[in-house]
Amino acid sequence: GHTARVAARIRLREGNPKAPKLSRMSEIEWPVKRVRQTFIEFFQNKENHTFWPSCSVVPHEDPTLLFINAGMNQYKPIFTGTVDPNSPLAKLKSACNSQKCIRAGGKHNDLDDVGKDVYHHTFFEMLGNWSFANYFKKEAIAWAWELLTEVYKLPTDRLYATYCEGDQHIGGTVPCDDETRDLWLQYLPADRVLKGNMKDNFWEMGDTGPCGPCTELHFDRIGGRNAADLVNMDDPDVLEIWNVVFIQMFRNKDKSLTILPGKHVDTGMGLERITSILQDKRSNYDSDIFVPIFEAIAKKTGIRPYTGKVGKEDTDGVDMAYRVVADHIRTLTISINDGALPGSDGRNYVVRRVLRRGVRYARQYLFPQGAHYEAGFFAGLVPLVVELLGDAFPELKLNPATGFTPEKVAEIVLEEEASFVRTLDKGIQQFEKFAEQDKASGSLSGPHTFQLYDTFGFPVDLTLLMAEEKGMQVDMEAYALCMAEQKAKSRGEGKEGSKTVVLEAEQTDKIANEMGVKPTDDGAKYDWQSKGTGPKISAKVMAIFDGKAFVDAVPEGDLVGIVLDCTSFYAEAGGQLFDTGKITTADGSFTVSNVQKYGGVVVHSG
């Protein structure tokens, strides 16, 4: 009932005059929409760059990535020479776009830094222009300078360029990129054209493959000084704004380098950074990309306005929570729209972590003392994100690949949010008890950490975060042992009543793609009365899994998992326990002892 009411409020948002609207920042000379469109149109008018829309943040074609994390990802087949000659990609000579990127898991993971400073994001846009064996260094550098200084009109005395010094001086194989240095000296004085090391100024796709030197453009937010010593020193006021990679070599297995016959250009400029600079803001979060979301948060919660403080100056933690929520709702809206749903493994688990982290910060810091956090707070921000980003990424309004609408995305966020909120209170209370018990050792024990995960749905990163706030460690080795024992039990080695059949990635792929089984419709799980009764529903058996293979029949008494087309059983989620009960047919019955969801498919074990 409550979930349905919140969902109805979300659906009605567009017709609600009291709903959060876009910020009145129209007087800004460079609103983000203009920054993005100016970049794209500039390159469309140079060498006829093709506008090539952003790909999904879910890299279906690239198993090496959790999420798309750079503009060049979708062009990898061109760079590696594996592109299908009959595909539209093979015909590209030059391209430009703003690519949706997520860095929240795997090698590139900014999740735990978001909120603690004013420049990390999990979702961001990467403006880029690419040449595929077309133009090269001279044009790329000239156009970068023209766009920044003549179109965006950045003051030239605040710009610094770096070039690759190579590694030949220490016995390596990469020469100094003198050509790039000499090109920059046409635009900048020598004391602002700086040598960069291999770490900062040489790009490689992997241990072998295409690679090359890069040049970076840095901007000094302060000005009126020579900031050369602060370039690439993690100073928030002297920041890299544009990276231009010259893919001109191939790294062989023996580590030697071969010059490529076709040389490519791959560039990336963070939209959030260049927008904050053009709006003369010291932080990305002070631009019109985030202000409308902050205003909506303030209106929903009644909390004080955002003031941009960090660390000890942010005494009440409110500004940190503003940044966490605004960043995370963008990431959730984008990733779910592209088909990455909250779940228990891989990128799905990253999405779940993002939502849970956001809910915890919102609940703890954004709701004034005594105010009650209600599931639907996060889901209610989805339409605003679509309003802000929908023109740049029309798929947010209706994604042809996933079929998802804003209402569907909000519904998915709401379901995950509601299940987490149900158990968070009890989990926090239990954490406090465990922390008190383990205080003398200075470390939360493995069994206690596992119990928080197993019983209360606490992802271990949440426990680590709460322990850190108390100045405690977490015994991760002992936690890993508990987790291994639990996995053994989950494969049927546990006590009676808790046995379950597990679908691994191989089975979820087979059931969806080979067997054509659609995600289980479990909407009926909400149709119940307070005394515990509800209507019985009819369903069709879609699959039977015996723990090793999908089968047509099993002997009586064997442990199996049954997949139906629809169900009223609640699958374990967010720490809330699964339903148990019976599935009956005309000539038999099946006792359900455990219910889990894998890749959208509900498995009834018994």
N, C-alpha and C positions, 0 to 999 in steps of 0.2 A: 504493500500500500504506500509506504513512505517513498520507496524508490520510484514507483510509478508517478507519484505526485511531483517529485523533483524533476523527473524526465519531462513531465507535461510543462513545468515551468520553463525548462530549457527550450522546449520546442516553441513556446510562445514568446520567447525573448524578442524576436524581431518586431513583433507587434506591441511590445511593452514600452510605453513612453518613459518608464522609470529605469529601464535597463541601461547598463553602462554604454555610453556612446564614445565615438572617437574624440580624442583630445582636440581642443581648439588651438592647434599649433600652425594654422594655415599661414600666419604671417612670416613663417620661416622661409628664408630665401632658397634653401636647399632641403626641402622635405625628402624623406627617404625615397619616395616614389620617383621624384625627379632625379635623384642621384643615380638610381638603378637604370632608369630609362635613358638618361644622358649617356651613360657608359655604353649601353647596347647600341644606341643610334650612332654614336661616334664611330664605333667599329664597323657597323653596317655600311657606313659611308667611306670606309677605308678598305681598299682591296676587296670590296664586296663580301665582307664577312657574312656568313650565313648565321641567322639567329637559330641556334639549336637548343630547344627547350631543355630545362633541367630534367635529369632522369630521376626516377624514384630513389628515395634514400635507402630502400631495401635492395641490395645488390644481387638480384636473382641470378645473374649471369657470372658472378664472381665469388666463389666459395671462400676466397682468402680474406674477405672483408665482412665484418658484422654490419656496418653501415657505410654508405658513401661518405667519405670524409675529405674529399678534395674535388675540385672542378674537373680534373683530368681523368677521373676514374672511368667514365663512360667511353673515353677515347683510347683506353689501353690497347685494344686490338689494333688500332692504327699504329701506335708507337712500337708495338711488338711485331708488327707484320703479319698478324693472324686474322685480320679483318676479312670477312666474306666479300669477295670481289663483286658479288651481286647485291650487296646491301647498300642502302642509302649512305651509310657511314663511309663506305669506300670512295664515294664521289666527292667528299668534302675536301676543299682546298684550305679554307680558313673558317673559323667559327667563333661565336661569342655568346655568352649567356650569363645568368646568375644561377648558380647551382645550389640546391638545398644540400646542406652537409650536417652530419651529426658526429660529434666526438664524445661518446659516452660509454665506450667499452673497448676492449681489446687493446692494441698497441697505443692508439690515440684516445686517451680517456681523460676528459676534463671534468667529469661529473663531480668528484669530491671537492674540486676547487671552486665550483660555482657558488656565488653568494659571499664567499670569504674575501673576494676582492672586487674590483669594478671593471674587470675586463675579460674574465673567463665566461664562456658560453658552452652549452652542449649542442644547441642548434645555432647555426649561423649560415649566412649566404656568402658564396664565393663568386665575386665577379671575375670573369676570365675571358681572355682572347687566345686563340690557338691558330698556329700555322702548321699545316701538314705538308712539308717539303715545298713550301711556297716562299713567303718572305722570311728574313732572318734577323740578325742582330741590329743592323742599321735602322731598319723600319720599326722594329719592336721598341727600341730605345727612343727614337724620335717621336713615335706616337704616344708612348707613356708620358714623356715630357710635355708634349702638346696638350694632352688631356688634362694633366694635373695643373699646369701653369696657365694655359690659355683658355681652357673651357671651365674647369673647376676654380681657376684663378688662385691657386695656393701660392703664398709668398715664396719666391725662389730661394730666399736666403735661409729658409728653414728646412730645405731638402738636402739629403745626403744619399749618395749612391755607394754601394759596395760591389766589388768584383772578386772573382776567385783567384787566390794566390797560387793554387795548385799544390802539388806535393813533391815536385821534382827536386826542390831544395833540401828535402829530407829523404831522398832516394826513391821517391815514388814515380808514377807514370803520367801524372796529370800536369800539363804545362800551365804556367800562369796565363790568365785570360787577358792578355795585353790589348786585344782588339776591343773588348768591352770597355776597358779603362780609357782607351783613347777616344772612344765614342762619347763617353760621359764628360771628358775634358772639353768637349765642344760646348757643353751646357753649364758645367759647374767648375768652380776653382779647385785646384789640386788638393787643398786641405779638406775638401768635402767629397772627394772620390777616394774611397778607403778600401784597402786590402781586406778580404775576408778569408777565413780558414776553410778547410774542406768540410768541416761540420756544418757551417752556416751557408756556404756558397758552392756546394757541389751536390747535385741531386742524383740519386740512383733509385731505380724502381725496385731492385732486389739485389741478391748476391751476383746474379748475372742479368744481362739485358741492357736496354737503353739507359743512357745516363748523360750528364753534361754539367757544365758550370752554370751558375745562376747569378743574377744581379738583383740586389734588393734596393728598394727605395725606402728611406726612413724619413720621418717627419718630426720636427721638434715643436711640441705644442706651446712651449714658452716663448722662444724667439729672442732676438737681441743678444745672442751669445754664440760662441762656437761650441757645439755640443758633440763634436766628433768622438770624444772620449766616452760618451754615453751610448753610442750606437751599439746595439746587440749586447747591452749590459742589463737587460730586464728593467730598465727605467720606464715607468708607465707614461712619462711625458715625452720620451723619445722612442717612437714605436715604428716598427716595420709596417708599411702600408701596402707594398706591392712586391711580389716576387716574380721575376721573369726567368724562366729556365730555358736554356739553349740545349736541346737534346741533339748532340752532335756526335756522340760516341756510343760504342757498345762494349760492355764489360764481359769479357770471355771467362770461361771456367778457370783458366789458369791465371786470372786476375789481370791479364794484359788488356789493352784497349785497342779497338778498331774504330776508325773514323767511318761514320755512317754515310752512305751515298745520298740519302735524303735527310736533310736537317730540319728539325721541328722546333716550334716555339710553344711553350706551355706557361701561361701566366695565371696568377691568382691575387686578387685584392679583396680583403674582407670588407663586405658592405657595411657592417656595423662600425668598423673603425673609420673608414673614409667619411661616413655620414656624421659621426661625432665630430670629426675635424672640421667638416664644412659647416656644421652648426655651432662651431666654437664651444664645444663641450669637452670637459676634461675626462669624461667617461662615456663609454658606449651607452650606459644605462640612463644617461641624462638626455638622450636624443628622442625624437618622436617615434622611434622604433619601440621604445619601452614605456614612455610616459603614459600613453592611453591605457596600457595594462595596469600600471601603478594606480591610475585614477579609478579604474574599475575595482581594483582590490580594496582601495580605501573606502569606496562607496559600499561595497559588500560587507566590510568588516567593521567600519567605524573607527579604524585605527588611525593614528596620526599620519600626516603625509610623509612621503619618502624624502629623506634629507641627504642620502648619498654617503653616509658614514660607514667606516669599516673598522674591524678589530676592536680595540678597547674603547674607541670613541663611540662605537655603536653599542652603547651601554645596555640597551634593552633588547638587542638582537633583531629589532624590527626591520631595519634597512637590509640586513642580510636576508631575512625571510622574503621581503619584497623581491629581491633579485632572484632568489631561488624559485619562487612561484612563477614570476614572469618568464624566466628562462625555461622552466620545466613545462609550462603549459604550451609553449611554442613547440618544444620537442615532442611532446605527447600528441598534439594535434597533427603535426607533420608526419610523424612515424606511423601512427595508427591509420591515418588516411592512406598511407602507402602500403598498408598491410602488415605492419609489425605490431602484433597484439600482445598485451600483457600476458606473460606465461612463466614457465619454470625453467626454461633453458635457452641458451644462446641469446640472440638479439631480443627475444621475447622477454627474457628475464631482465635484460637491461631496461626495457620499457617499464616493467613492473617496478624495478628499483627507482627509476626516475619518478614515477607517480608516488611511491611510498615516501621517498625522501621529501618530495614537495608537500605531501599531506602532513607529514610530521612537523616540518618547519612552519607551515601555515597555522596548524592547530596550536603549536606551542607559543608562537610569537605574534601572530597577527590578530588573534581574537582576544579582546580586552578581558581582564580577569572577570570570570563569571559568565562571559558570553559562551554560547554552546556552538561548537563546530558541528555543522550539519553536512552529511554527504551531499554532494551537489555543488559545493563551492568551486572545486576544480572544474567539474564538467560544465558549470555555468559560464566559464571563461572561454570555452571552445568557440562559440559564435563570434566573439570579439577577435580572436586570432584569425579566423576565416575572413572577417571583414578587413583586417589589416593586411593580410597576405594574399587574399583571393584573386586580386587583379594580376599580381605577378605570377601566381601559380593557380590557374583556373581549376585544376584537378581538385583543389580543396572544396569547391562547391559541388562537384560530382566527379569522383575519380573513375574514369572508364575502366581502369585495370582492376580495381577492387570493388567497384559499385558503391563505395562508401560516400554518404552525404555528411554534412556537419552534424545532423541529428544522430546519425549512426555512430559517428566518432564520439559525440557527447555521451551517448548511451553506453558505449564500451568503457569510457573513462568513469562514468557513474557507477557501473557495476563493480569495477575494480576498487574504486574509492570507497564504496559502501562496505564491501567485504573487509577492507583493511581497517576502516574506522571501527567496525564492530569489535575487533579484537585488540585495538591499540591501547585502550585504557587498561585492560587487564594486563597486557604485556608490559606496559610502563610500570605498573604497580609491582609486577613480578620482578622486573629488572632491578627496581630499587631494593627489593628484599635480597636478591642474589648479590647485588653490589655491596650491601651491608655485610652479608655473610662472608664475602671474599675480600673485604677491605684490607684485612691484615696482610694478605699475600700481595696486594697491589695488582692482582690479575684476576679477571673473571674466569672461572673454571670452564673447561671444555664442555662437561655435561650441562652446566647451567646455560652456556651459550647455545648449545644444541637444543635444550628444552625451550628456550625462547623462540628458536627457529621452528621447531617441530610442533609445538603446542600453540604458540601465539602468533605464528606467521611472521616473525621478525627476520628479515634478511640479515645476514651476518654483518653486512656493512653498516646497518642501522645500529646494531649492538656495538660495533667498533666505534662509531661516532659518539654514542651515548657514554661509552666507557672513557673515551678520550676527554669528553667534557668533565668527567670526574677524576681525570688524571690517572686512569687505570689502564692496564694492558688487557689483552684477551688471549687466552691459551688456545691458539689456532691449531696446534698439533693435536691436542686432545679433542678439539671440536671435529677435526677431520676424521679421527678414529670413530667418533660417535656417528658421524655422517655415513661412513663406510658400513658400520653395523646396521644402520637403518636401511641402507640400500639393499643389503643382503636380505633383511626381513621383508622388504617390499616386493622381493621376487618370490614370495610364497614361503619364506622361512620363519615368519613371525607367528605370534600366538593366534589361536582361533578367534575370528571376529575382526582381525586387522589385516587379513591376507588381501593382497591386491595383485592384479596383473598390470605390468608396466609396458607401455608402448614407447619404444626408443625412437630416435629420429628416422631410422630405416623403416619402421612400421608406419609411422605417421605419414611419411612420404608415400608409401605403397597404398595405404588406405585412401589417401586423397587423390593421388595421380593415376594409380593403376586400377583401383577398384571403384573410383569415382564417387566415394562416399563424401557427402557434404558435411560441414560442421553441424553438430547436433543442435536442434532447436530445443533449448531448455527454459524457454519463457514460462512454462507452466509451473516452475519451481516457486514462482512468486504468488501463485493462486492457491492460497491456503487460509484457514481461519485460526484464530488464537487458540482454539482448543485442539489444534493439530490435525484437523481434517481438511480435505479438499476433494475436488472432483477426480475420479479415476479417468485416465486418458488411455487411448489406444495408440499403439506404436508398432512400427515394423522393424524386425531384426535386420540390420545392415551388415553386421560382421560378427564372427566369433573367433576369439584369439585364445590359444591354449598356453600362451607363454613362450611358444617357439614359432608357431605358424598360424595363419588363418585357416580355419577348418569349417566344414559344413555341419559336423555333429561331434559330440563328445560323450564318453560313458558317464553314467550317473555317479556323482560324488567327486568328479575331477574339478579342480580349480580352473575357472575360465573367466575371460572378460567378454562382455556382450556390449555391442554398440547398437543403439537404436536410432531411428530417424528423429525422434523427439522424446523428451523425458520430463518428468516432474521431480526427479531426484536432484538434490543439490550436491554438486561436486565440491570437494574440499578446496577452499580458496581463502587466501588472506588469513589463514589460521583458523577459520571457521570449519568445524568438522563436517564431514560428509553425512548425507542421509543414509539410512539403512531401511530395508523393507523387502517386498516381494514383487516379482514380475510373474504373472500367470498367463497361461495359454489354455486352450480348450482341453488339452490332454497332459498338462504338466505345470510345474512351478519352479521358479529359480529364486533362491534366497540371496539378496544383495547384501554383502557385508562391507563393501567399500566402494566409493565412487570418486574417480579422479578424471581430470580433463587434460587431454594431450592434443596440442595443435587444434583446439576447437572441437575435438571429438570427445564425448563423454563416455568413459568406460565403466560399466557396472561389473564389479568383480564379485564372485561368489561360487 
